[in-house]
């Protein structure tokens, strides 16, 4: 069964200025100084706007929406086929091996918590302090070794190699969790080399591809990782779905992540009043409850769209935008771009920086209110990494509008700009121009602190 394809205008999809159009590209937002401007969405690292093609595919399916795995009716059967075909599409997108499983979750965070729930007893987990909290925090029931932030890719491999070699129980199961691209600096990590180091010591490795998959091809077999986790909302697909893909043995050996309908094959009452349960031996084992078929369909649609567009062209255009931003920020003496591996390290379209004399929340609020530019400020759910980069201790940022110190003094938080497919040149050019104007002339409006956020004063 198949859902009628949405009508997509090829001339729009191939527009080089947008390179896969996204929703919201024509949204107008008000400025505190008067008038309106087209919104510049430059917070892709938090949630990327949905591709127009994804939205059209979802709209085409919506009238055929039905229950999954639970009905004999036509729409239910069609929805079930759509759900399982989406699993195949994601497996192809990730280059899964023949025996790998694709489990649909709610997000990268949910995927890594699922993996944390199925690691074998006695498993040792190794995580760099540079990870997003989704990778840093789920391992509560395992013995965790937190590795110091490396300053070069080679140092990352050497640090991991030494830590694994120093294990007191080398025959115990071990797992390494590492990001593919930093959600703070955008820098690419040496995933293949880290996987080789892990496997040389009998450990497994899971790749947090939340920031990598939207910007670069991710091939499980080529990278030789054991699992990959990513989120739909960063892959230009909304609706709260995620993926954990990889080896099935730990998944099948563990109790279901969630107990309930869909995860169970049969349930029977026992004579003593209890119940006996036979759990599924497929990905359904960890997909209890009614699945988010629209979210899963949107992920598969995004995978097809990125594949059809060709990652070579997407990467090339994104790198042009990265260069524009980095070159523009380099012209502003008060701006410091954050980096672990150095200014020339390869990175995706994620760049964080601080501005001397500026409270980061104030700077981000001014970009929004006075220029219609949406960025992110704070510690980006990667507190240890940002504090390492800034050399700061855990503390509050301070009142809005009050500079964090004299020029040259350290900042407590940072500003992050991020972009990708669908970002027009004008958005990054407006951003660079706005940074220069704010640093040169200051904010044109008054701001105040409200619920810990900097907002324009009425």
N, C-alpha and C positions, 0 to 999 in steps of 0.2 A: 504494500500500500504506500501511497505517497501523497503529500500535501501539495496542492498547486503552488508553483514557484511564484514568488513576488516579482512584480515587474520592476526591474531596475534599469535606469537609464545609463547605458555604458559610457556616454560622454561625460556624465556627472562622476561616475566611479573612477574614471581615468583622468580627471582634472588634476594636473600636476601640482596646482597650488594648494590642493587639499589632500590628494593622495589617499583616497578612501574617505568620503564625506561622513561626518558625524552629526548626530542630532545636536541642536542648540547652536549651530554655527551662525544663525541669523538672529539670535535672541538679543534684544536691546535691554540695557540696564540703566537706571538713572545715576547721575553723578551729583555729589553734594554741591558742586559748584554750578550746577544747572545743566540742563540738556540730557541727552542720552547718547550711549555709545554701544556698539556691538560688543558683547561680552567676550573677553579673552580668557578662555578656560585653560589655565596653565597649572592645574593641580592633578595631572593624569596619574601621578604615583599614588594618590589616595583613591581616586575612582576615575577611570577614563570615561569620557562620554561614549554612549552607545553608537556603533556604526549605523548609518542609515540602512545599510543592507540587512543588518541584524534585526533592526526594528521592523523592516518590511517583511522579513521572513516570519517573525513572530506574529505580525498582524495577519499574514496569510494563513497561518495555522490556527489562530484564535477561534474561528468558528467551528473548528473540528476538535476542540479541546475535549478530552474525556479522561476517565480514570485509567491508570496504568497498572497492568498485571492483574486486574481485578474484574474485568467485565467481558461479556461475550458479545456486546454490541459493536457495531461497526466503528463508532468513534473511539471506543475503548481499545479495540484492536489496532486502529490506526495510531492512536497515541502510544500504545505499547511498542509498535514498530518504530515510531519516531524516536522514542526514548532509547531503545536498544541500538538503532542505527546511529544515534548520536554518540553512543559509547564507541562504536567502531570508528567514527570520524575522529574522535579525540585520540584514540589509540594510534591512528595513522598520523595525526598531527604531531604526536610526541615520539613517533618511531618506536613504539612499544615492541618488545620481544614477543614471541609466540605465546609464551606461558604467562605473560604479565596480565594483571587485572586493572581495569579502570573503575574506580569507585567514585560515585558522585557524592559530594558533600555540600556544605553551605559556603565554604570559603577556604583559603589557605590555612587560616587559623584552625578551622574545624578539621581539615585534612591532617595537620600535624598533631593535633590532639588525638585523632583517631589512631595515628601511627604510634603515638606515645602509649595509648591504651593497649596495644597488641604486642609491644616489645616483649621478648621472653624474660622470664625471671632471671635476675642476676645480670641483666644487660647493662653495660656501661655506655654512657652517651657523652660525646665530645662536641662542644658548641663554642664557636668564637664569640667573644663578648660583643662583637660588631653586628650580631644578628638583630633582626626585627624581633619584637616581643613574641610574635607568633612562632618563631623558631627557638627563642630563648627560654620561654616559660613553661611549655607543656610537659616537661620531663620530670614531674614531681615524684613519681614512683620509681625512678631509676637513679642510679649513681651517676651524677653529672660532673664532668670536668669542664670548667669554663676557661677557654684559652684566651690569652691576651691578644689585643689588636695587633695584627702584623702591619708592617710599613712597606712591604713589597709583596708581590704575588709569590715570589720564591720563599720569602720568610713565612708566608702562610703555610706552604707545603712542608717546610722544615719544622715549623712549630707542631703541626699535626703529627708528622712522622715521629718526632721525639716523644710526644705525649702517648702515642699508641705503643711505641717501643717500651715505655716505662710501665706499662700495665702490670700489676702484680698477679693478675689471673688472665694470662694471654689466651687461654682456651675458652674463656667466657664470651658470650655474644657481645658485640660492640656495634655502636651506631654513631656515625658522624652526620651532623646536620649543618648544612652550609648554604648560603645564598648564592644565586647566580649573578645578580647585579644588586648592589647596595641600594636600599630605598632612601638613603641619605645622600650619598655622593654619586650614585649612578655607576660607580666603577665596576667593571667586570672582574669576577673572581676566577681563579684557575681551576675550574671545576674538574676537568679531565685529569689534571695532575693530582688534585686532592683525592679523587676517586681511586687513582692508582695507588696512592699512599695508603688509603684505607684498606683496600683489598690486599695489599702486600702484608698487612698485619691481621688479616682475617676479619676485618670489620666491614660493615655495610655503610652505605651513604645515602642520605635523602637530600634532594636538591629543592630548596625553596625558590621556585621559578616565578614568583608573583611579579617581580619587576623585570625578569628576563624574557619570559614567554611573549609579552606584547611587543617586544623590540627586536628579538633575535630568534632564529630557529632553535628549538630544543629537541634533541634527539637522544632518547634514553640509551639506545644501544651504542651510539657513537660516543657519548660522554661516559658510558659505562657506569652510570649511577643505578642504584637499586630502586629508588622511588623518586617521583617528581610530584610536587604539590604546587597548585596555582589557583587563582581566583578568577571567576568570570568578570567581576566588576572592574578588574584591571585590564582585561583582555577585550574591552569594548563590548562587553555583554552584561547587561544589568541583571537584576532579579535574584541576587543572592545565591549563586551556585558556585561550587568549586570542584576540584578534582584531586584525587590521590591516585596515582598510577604507578604500577611497578610489581615487584615480586609478590606472589600470592601466598607463600608458605606461612609467614608469620600471621598474615591476615586470616588464614583458614585454621590455624592452630589455636587462635584466641577466641574467647567468648565475643559475641557481637558487641560492637561499640554502643549500640542502642538495642534494647530488647523490645520486640513488638512485632506487629503484623508486617509481612514482607521479608523479614529476616528469618522467619521460621518456616520450615517445610511441613512439619506435622507437629501437633500438640495433642497429648492424650492424658486423661486423668489416671492417676494410680490408685490402687486399692487403699493406700494409706492416706488418701486425700490430696496428695501433691500432684504435680504435673511432670510429665516427661516431654522434652522438647528435642526435636531433630532440627538443627539449624542448616540453612542453605550452605552449599560449598562453592557458591559463586559470589560475585561482588554484592549480590543482594543480601548476603550475610550481614553487611555493615550499612545497609540502606533501609533500615526499618522505617515504617510509616509511609504515607502517600508521598511519592517523590515530586520534586519541583520540575515537572516536565517542561514547562515554558523556560525556566532557567537553563535546563540542560540543552534544550533546543537552541537557545540563544548562544551558548558556548560553542556548540557544534557549528552554528552559522558563522560565528566569528573566526573559528579555525579555518573554515573553508574560504572566507573572505581574505584572510591574511595569506593563505596559501596561494589563492588565485592571483592576488596582487603581486606576489613574489617578494620574498624577504630581502633580496639583494637591492631592489629599488627602494623598499621601505627604509632599510638601514642607511642607504646612501643619502636619501633626503633628510632623514633624521640627523645624520651627522653634520649636514649643512647647517641645520638649525642649532645644533650643539655648538658648532664653531662660532656662529653669529652671537650667541649668548656669551660664551666664554671670552671672545674678543671684545665684546662690548663692556662686560664687567671689568676686564683687565684695564680698561681706560679710566676707571674710577678708582682713585688711590685709596679711598675709604673702604672699599669692598674687599673682603677676603673670601675666596672660594674655598670650601672645605674639601679635603682630599686625604685619603690614606696612602695611596700609592704614588702621589705626585701629580703635577698639573697635566702631564702628557699621557696619563694612564687612560686606556680606552674606557669609554663610559656610554651608557644609554642616555636618553633625554631626561635625566634627573640631576639637578645641580642645586646644592645648598650653599648659602653664603651668609656672612654677617657684615654689618655696616657699622663702622666706628661711630660712636656717639648716638646710635639709634637703638631704641627698644625694638626688637624684632616684630612684636605684635603691632606696635605703632606703624612700622614700615609697611607691613602686610595690609593693615587697615587702610593706610593712605593709598596704596596701589589699587585697592578695590574701590574705595569711595571716590577717589579723584580721577582714576584712569580706567575703571571698569575691568581691572585685571584680577583674576582669582588665583592666588598662590596659597601656600601653607606656611605657617610659622609654628615654632615649638621645638619639640624633641623627637617628633615623628615616630613615636612608638619604638624608638631605638635609643633609649636614654643613655645606656652605658657608652654607646658609640659616639653620640653627639657630645657628651661630656668629655670623652677622651679627646675628641677633635678640638674642643674649645678650651680644654684644660680647666674646666669649671667643676665645682662641687654641687651636689643637689641643693637647690635653693629656689625661691620664687624669683620670677623675672622682675618684679617691681611694677610701679604704677605706670599706666599708659601715658605716653607723652613725655615721660621723664627719661632722658638718655641714660644708658647703662653706665656711662663713665666718660672720661675724657677720651679723645681720639687715641687709639692705640691700646686702650684697656680692653680686656677680654669681655665678650658678650656671654650671656647666660643661655640664650636660645638662638635659633637660626631661622632664616627664611629659605623656603625651597620652591623652586620653579621646575615644572616638569611638563613634558609634551610628547607628542608622538604622531601617529597617523591622524590625519584630519586637522592638524595645527597649521593655520595659514602663516605665511611669512610675516604678515602684518602684525600678528599677535606677539611674536617674539621681538619684532622691531619696536612695537609700542612699549613692551616691557623694558627693553634696554633704554629707550628714551626716557621712560618714567623714572627708572633708577637714577639716571644722570640728573634729571631735574630735581628729584627729591633731595639728593645729596647736595646739589648746588644751591637750591633755593629754599629747601625745607618744605614742610606740609603747608598747604593753603587753607587748612581747616583745623578746627580744634577737636581734640579727641579726649575721651574719658574711659575709665575702666568700668566694665559692667559684667558681673559674673566671671571675672577673671580674664575677660577678653577686651581688647581695645576696640572701641566703636566710635563713630563720629558723634560729637556732641550736637544735640538738636539746636 
